[in-house]
Amino acid sequence: MDALEKPERISLEPGDPLVGDVEAKIAAFLEQQLLIEFGPDLDRSTDLFRAGVLDSYGYIEAVRFIESAFGITVPEDELLLGIEVSLMGLAHLAERKLAQRDE
């Protein structure tokens, strides 16, 4: 996906088959953008900064993808609150923001 190209918005309506698949969508984006593959050596809990596969620009790109794909907003002040930068951490961020949006 070109950096300027917007990802297709993902529908997360109740009963939608994508509900609960947030982590898989984020994983697919990260694998495509970072040219990595999640598996035994790079699992869902691996800190992607420490593993050397994600830098600050990549983190912002991932958050912008999450915002666009799931129709949520992550305020800039939350980007620096010590969020674990792993696949699991990014998925939890998205799921938390989805829950807040639906309240």
C-alpha positions in Angstrom: 0.0 0.0 0.0 1.4 3.4 -1.0 1.9 5.7 2.0 -0.5 8.2 0.6 -3.2 5.6 -0.2 -6.0 5.2 2.3 -6.7 1.7 3.4 -10.2 0.4 2.9 -12.4 1.1 5.9 -13.2 -2.0 7.9 -16.8 -2.5 9.0 -17.2 -3.6 12.6 -20.9 -3.8 13.0 -22.4 -6.4 15.4 -22.5 -9.7 13.7 -19.9 -8.7 11.1 -17.4 -11.5 10.5 -14.5 -9.1 11.0 -15.5 -8.5 14.7 -12.7 -9.9 16.8 -10.3 -9.9 13.9 -8.7 -6.6 14.7 -5.3 -8.1 15.5 -5.3 -10.1 12.2 -6.0 -6.9 10.2 -3.2 -5.0 12.0 -0.8 -8.0 11.6 -1.5 -8.0 7.8 -0.8 -4.3 7.6 2.5 -4.6 9.6 3.6 -7.6 7.6 3.0 -5.9 4.3 4.5 -2.5 5.3 7.5 -3.8 7.3 8.2 -6.9 5.2 8.1 -9.1 8.2 6.2 -12.3 9.2 4.8 -13.0 12.6 5.8 -16.4 13.9 7.9 -18.1 16.5 10.7 -15.6 16.4 8.5 -12.5 16.0 5.3 -13.2 17.9 2.3 -11.0 18.9 4.0 -9.9 22.1 7.4 -9.0 20.7 8.3 -5.3 21.2 8.7 -4.2 17.6 10.9 -1.3 18.6 13.4 -3.5 20.5 13.3 -6.1 17.7 14.5 -3.4 15.3 11.6 -3.8 12.9 9.7 -0.6 13.8 10.8 3.0 14.2 8.9 6.1 15.3 7.8 6.8 11.7 6.5 3.2 11.4 4.7 3.5 14.7 2.8 6.6 13.5 2.0 4.9 10.2 0.6 1.9 12.1 -1.5 4.2 14.3 -2.8 6.1 11.3 -3.7 2.8 9.6 -5.6 1.8 12.7 -7.5 5.1 12.8 -8.4 4.9 9.2 -9.3 1.3 9.0 -11.4 1.1 12.1 -12.8 4.6 12.1 -11.3 5.6 15.5 -9.1 8.5 16.7 -6.0 8.2 18.8 -5.2 11.6 20.4 -1.6 12.7 20.0 -1.1 12.8 23.8 -1.9 9.1 23.9 0.7 8.2 21.4 3.4 8.8 24.0 1.8 7.1 27.0 4.0 4.1 27.1 1.8 1.9 24.9 3.5 -1.4 24.4 4.5 -1.4 20.8 3.8 -5.0 19.9 1.1 -6.5 17.7 -0.9 -7.3 20.8 -0.4 -3.8 22.2 -1.6 -2.2 19.0 -4.6 -4.5 18.8 -5.5 -3.6 22.5 -5.2 0.1 21.6 -7.6 -0.3 18.7 -10.0 -2.5 20.7 -10.0 0.0 23.6 -10.7 2.9 21.2 -13.5 0.9 19.4 -15.1 0.2 22.8 -14.9 3.9 23.8 -16.4 4.9 20.4 -19.3 2.6 20.9 -20.1 3.8 24.4 
